Amino acid sequence: MWLSISTLLSFLSGWYGLRRRYPDIDERGDRFGSYCAHNSWMGIGVNLRGVLTVESYEKGLRVKFSRFFGPFNKPLFIPWDQIRVERKKGFFQGGAIFTFGIGGTFSRMGLEHDLADQLWRVSGGAWPEKGLPPEFPSHARVAGTVILKYLPFILLAMAFFTFVPMFVMPNPQNRPPILVAILFPLIAMGIFAMVEWIQKIRRNKR
């Protein structure tokens, strides 16, 4: 079942089609950097959070699929002249949109802005976007980005644990304390946010 699901996700992400057009090669030139894509998607919007690793080389961009989620997905290598990057804002499918080759639904990959900026910084003149790469963001700016990302989920979880027990537990004495309903999602998701903040700070230093 796991193999079937991973194969379906790989197909919907367009990985197999891209693999035929952009097979991995040995002559990639110098490697500028390698990073795990904590927030990424491909194809029709298949969420690949933590599944992809992107590597910047002298001659192009190498994208690897996690062995656990795609045991038969061999890496892609896309030359720089086959890559276009477009910046989009939005909660869903926002960030830096990579289009490979002639384009199309199954030739797209989305990465978060700060990862694309870091790839731009280490790749130098090979990067497809024009102008100078963005400066390193401050720790406070990175923290603000992470907080804004997790805040809707924290508020939603607080509302769920506060109001749902009112309907399923008519007796107030059986309901969890309101303080628990507020602090539990705040602490739980706060830990995830802190881990992501640390990972982003470390990545920007590489």
Contacts in CASP RR format, 6 or more apart in sequence:
PFRMAT RR
TARGET T0000
AUTHOR 0000-0000-0000
METHOD contacts of the structure
MODEL  1
MWLSISTLLSFLSGWYGLRRRYPDIDERGDRFGSYCAHNSWMGIGVNLRG
VLTVESYEKGLRVKFSRFFGPFNKPLFIPWDQIRVERKKGFFQGGAIFTF
GIGGTFSRMGLEHDLADQLWRVSGGAWPEKGLPPEFPSHARVAGTVILKY
LPFILLAMAFFTFVPMFVMPNPQNRPPILVAILFPLIAMGIFAMVEWIQK
IRRNKR
3 71 0 8 1.000
6 69 0 8 1.000
6 70 0 8 1.000
6 71 0 8 1.000
7 72 0 8 1.000
9 46 0 8 1.000
9 48 0 8 1.000
9 69 0 8 1.000
10 16 0 8 1.000
10 65 0 8 1.000
10 70 0 8 1.000
10 73 0 8 1.000
12 43 0 8 1.000
12 44 0 8 1.000
12 45 0 8 1.000
12 46 0 8 1.000
13 41 0 8 1.000
13 42 0 8 1.000
13 43 0 8 1.000
13 44 0 8 1.000
13 45 0 8 1.000
13 46 0 8 1.000
13 48 0 8 1.000
13 106 0 8 1.000
14 42 0 8 1.000
14 43 0 8 1.000
14 106 0 8 1.000
14 107 0 8 1.000
15 42 0 8 1.000
15 65 0 8 1.000
15 73 0 8 1.000
15 76 0 8 1.000
17 106 0 8 1.000
18 76 0 8 1.000
18 78 0 8 1.000
18 100 0 8 1.000
18 106 0 8 1.000
18 107 0 8 1.000
19 73 0 8 1.000
19 74 0 8 1.000
19 76 0 8 1.000
21 100 0 8 1.000
21 101 0 8 1.000
22 76 0 8 1.000
22 77 0 8 1.000
22 78 0 8 1.000
22 79 0 8 1.000
22 82 0 8 1.000
22 100 0 8 1.000
23 74 0 8 1.000
23 76 0 8 1.000
23 77 0 8 1.000
24 62 0 8 1.000
24 74 0 8 1.000
24 75 0 8 1.000
24 76 0 8 1.000
24 77 0 8 1.000
25 77 0 8 1.000
27 59 0 8 1.000
28 57 0 8 1.000
28 58 0 8 1.000
28 59 0 8 1.000
28 60 0 8 1.000
28 62 0 8 1.000
28 77 0 8 1.000
29 57 0 8 1.000
29 58 0 8 1.000
29 59 0 8 1.000
30 57 0 8 1.000
30 58 0 8 1.000
31 55 0 8 1.000
31 56 0 8 1.000
31 57 0 8 1.000
31 58 0 8 1.000
32 56 0 8 1.000
32 57 0 8 1.000
32 58 0 8 1.000
32 122 0 8 1.000
32 123 0 8 1.000
32 124 0 8 1.000
33 55 0 8 1.000
33 56 0 8 1.000
33 119 0 8 1.000
33 122 0 8 1.000
33 206 0 8 1.000
34 53 0 8 1.000
34 54 0 8 1.000
34 55 0 8 1.000
34 56 0 8 1.000
35 53 0 8 1.000
35 54 0 8 1.000
35 55 0 8 1.000
35 115 0 8 1.000
35 118 0 8 1.000
35 119 0 8 1.000
35 203 0 8 1.000
35 206 0 8 1.000
36 50 0 8 1.000
36 52 0 8 1.000
36 53 0 8 1.000
37 48 0 8 1.000
37 49 0 8 1.000
37 50 0 8 1.000
37 51 0 8 1.000
37 52 0 8 1.000
37 53 0 8 1.000
37 54 0 8 1.000
37 111 0 8 1.000
37 112 0 8 1.000
37 115 0 8 1.000
38 49 0 8 1.000
38 50 0 8 1.000
38 112 0 8 1.000
38 115 0 8 1.000
38 196 0 8 1.000
38 199 0 8 1.000
38 200 0 8 1.000
39 49 0 8 1.000
39 50 0 8 1.000
39 111 0 8 1.000
39 112 0 8 1.000
39 115 0 8 1.000
40 47 0 8 1.000
40 48 0 8 1.000
40 49 0 8 1.000
40 50 0 8 1.000
40 51 0 8 1.000
40 52 0 8 1.000
40 109 0 8 1.000
40 110 0 8 1.000
40 111 0 8 1.000
40 112 0 8 1.000
41 47 0 8 1.000
41 48 0 8 1.000
41 93 0 8 1.000
41 109 0 8 1.000
41 110 0 8 1.000
42 48 0 8 1.000
42 52 0 8 1.000
42 108 0 8 1.000
42 109 0 8 1.000
42 110 0 8 1.000
43 105 0 8 1.000
43 106 0 8 1.000
43 107 0 8 1.000
43 108 0 8 1.000
43 109 0 8 1.000
44 105 0 8 1.000
44 106 0 8 1.000
45 93 0 8 1.000
48 69 0 8 1.000
50 66 0 8 1.000
51 65 0 8 1.000
51 66 0 8 1.000
51 69 0 8 1.000
52 63 0 8 1.000
52 64 0 8 1.000
52 65 0 8 1.000
52 66 0 8 1.000
52 109 0 8 1.000
53 63 0 8 1.000
53 64 0 8 1.000
53 66 0 8 1.000
54 61 0 8 1.000
54 62 0 8 1.000
54 63 0 8 1.000
54 64 0 8 1.000
54 111 0 8 1.000
54 115 0 8 1.000
54 119 0 8 1.000
55 61 0 8 1.000
55 62 0 8 1.000
55 63 0 8 1.000
55 64 0 8 1.000
56 62 0 8 1.000
56 119 0 8 1.000
56 122 0 8 1.000
56 123 0 8 1.000
56 126 0 8 1.000
57 77 0 8 1.000
58 126 0 8 1.000
59 79 0 8 1.000
59 80 0 8 1.000
59 126 0 8 1.000
60 77 0 8 1.000
60 78 0 8 1.000
60 79 0 8 1.000
60 80 0 8 1.000
60 83 0 8 1.000
60 126 0 8 1.000
61 77 0 8 1.000
61 78 0 8 1.000
61 80 0 8 1.000
61 83 0 8 1.000
61 98 0 8 1.000
61 119 0 8 1.000
62 75 0 8 1.000
62 76 0 8 1.000
62 77 0 8 1.000
62 78 0 8 1.000
63 75 0 8 1.000
63 76 0 8 1.000
63 77 0 8 1.000
63 78 0 8 1.000
63 109 0 8 1.000
64 75 0 8 1.000
64 76 0 8 1.000
65 73 0 8 1.000
65 75 0 8 1.000
78 100 0 8 1.000
78 101 0 8 1.000
80 126 0 8 1.000
80 127 0 8 1.000
80 128 0 8 1.000
82 100 0 8 1.000
82 101 0 8 1.000
83 98 0 8 1.000
83 99 0 8 1.000
83 100 0 8 1.000
83 101 0 8 1.000
83 128 0 8 1.000
84 98 0 8 1.000
84 99 0 8 1.000
84 101 0 8 1.000
84 128 0 8 1.000
85 96 0 8 1.000
85 97 0 8 1.000
85 98 0 8 1.000
85 99 0 8 1.000
85 116 0 8 1.000
85 127 0 8 1.000
85 128 0 8 1.000
85 129 0 8 1.000
86 96 0 8 1.000
86 97 0 8 1.000
86 99 0 8 1.000
87 95 0 8 1.000
87 96 0 8 1.000
87 97 0 8 1.000
87 113 0 8 1.000
88 94 0 8 1.000
88 95 0 8 1.000
88 96 0 8 1.000
88 97 0 8 1.000
89 95 0 8 1.000
93 110 0 8 1.000
94 110 0 8 1.000
95 110 0 8 1.000
95 111 0 8 1.000
95 112 0 8 1.000
95 113 0 8 1.000
95 116 0 8 1.000
96 110 0 8 1.000
96 111 0 8 1.000
96 112 0 8 1.000
96 113 0 8 1.000
96 115 0 8 1.000
96 116 0 8 1.000
97 108 0 8 1.000
97 109 0 8 1.000
97 110 0 8 1.000
98 108 0 8 1.000
98 109 0 8 1.000
98 110 0 8 1.000
98 111 0 8 1.000
99 107 0 8 1.000
99 108 0 8 1.000
100 107 0 8 1.000
100 108 0 8 1.000
100 109 0 8 1.000
101 107 0 8 1.000
111 119 0 8 1.000
114 137 0 8 1.000
114 142 0 8 1.000
114 145 0 8 1.000
114 200 0 8 1.000
114 203 0 8 1.000
114 204 0 8 1.000
115 203 0 8 1.000
117 133 0 8 1.000
117 134 0 8 1.000
117 137 0 8 1.000
118 203 0 8 1.000
118 204 0 8 1.000
118 206 0 8 1.000
119 127 0 8 1.000
120 127 0 8 1.000
120 129 0 8 1.000
120 133 0 8 1.000
120 134 0 8 1.000
121 133 0 8 1.000
121 134 0 8 1.000
121 136 0 8 1.000
122 206 0 8 1.000
124 133 0 8 1.000
127 133 0 8 1.000
136 204 0 8 1.000
137 145 0 8 1.000
137 204 0 8 1.000
139 201 0 8 1.000
142 197 0 8 1.000
142 200 0 8 1.000
142 201 0 8 1.000
142 204 0 8 1.000
143 197 0 8 1.000
146 193 0 8 1.000
146 196 0 8 1.000
146 197 0 8 1.000
146 200 0 8 1.000
147 193 0 8 1.000
149 193 0 8 1.000
150 189 0 8 1.000
150 190 0 8 1.000
150 192 0 8 1.000
150 193 0 8 1.000
153 185 0 8 1.000
153 189 0 8 1.000
154 185 0 8 1.000
154 186 0 8 1.000
154 189 0 8 1.000
154 190 0 8 1.000
157 184 0 8 1.000
157 185 0 8 1.000
157 188 0 8 1.000
157 189 0 8 1.000
158 181 0 8 1.000
158 182 0 8 1.000
158 185 0 8 1.000
158 186 0 8 1.000
161 176 0 8 1.000
161 180 0 8 1.000
161 181 0 8 1.000
161 182 0 8 1.000
161 184 0 8 1.000
161 185 0 8 1.000
162 178 0 8 1.000
162 181 0 8 1.000
162 182 0 8 1.000
165 174 0 8 1.000
165 175 0 8 1.000
165 176 0 8 1.000
165 181 0 8 1.000
166 175 0 8 1.000
169 175 0 8 1.000
END
